[in-house]
Amino acid sequence: MSFTVEVQRRVRVPAPPRAVVGVDVGIRHLAVLSTGQVIANPRPLDQARRRLRRLNRQLARRHGPRTTDGTRRTPSAGWTQARRRLARTHARVANLRRDGLHKLTTELASSHGTIVVEHLNVAGMLRNRRLARDIADAGFGELRRQLAYKTTWAGTRLVQAGTFYPSSKTCSACGSVKAKLALSARVFCCGACGLRIDRDLNAACNLATLANLVVAGSGPETENACGADRKPRPRRAGGNEAGSRHQLDAG
Ligand SMILES: [Zn+2]
């Protein structure tokens, strides 16, 4: 059996409509905001990893449902218990992660008129095995998914920087763009104006600047960026949240 429920959500006008925040989603921190606020990475997986490892070893040692040649047998009570514990630990990790992300995205969507995030190629980054675990742990994809629907509910504009917008390599003070910036360099040092600023904060500030360009109408925005800024659109049946999302391709 299945059924459908239609929920009427009022599209609210965001509390401070002019408040713009740039969000740099990172690996060291869950996020750095252009306001200077740093949201720590909860890394629930790190904390539970030892327990998961131990439970996995325990499970392997116990009398499971298959012999070494693959024939089935009745698993021992100890194996069944270990398997249940392992499943519970996995579920707890997932819950903790989701909870942390929900707190962040709710706060972001309810207290800002415009949120600017980077366009992250999560699938591409996950191919880099060294970064994969951290990124998966921080739940980038989940964060973006939550922001997409919560901004629609809150009447907040979600702006996504273009894939090739160099938010990390651009100086947030003078706008000059570095040719190269090592991933290990945690502090951005501008060769043109001498600015020294935390790398992630610099990126967040650049993202916020990008939104201001759109608001002023001078930016290289595409589609319907200006209209949605003044009048939040009611959510369409079918769940298409395109009304409050824009793709920017700033160079
Ligand atoms: Zn500079």
Residues whose N, C-alpha, C, O or C-beta is under 5 A from the ligand:
A	BS01	ZN	C171 A173 C174 G175 C190 A192 C193 G194 L195
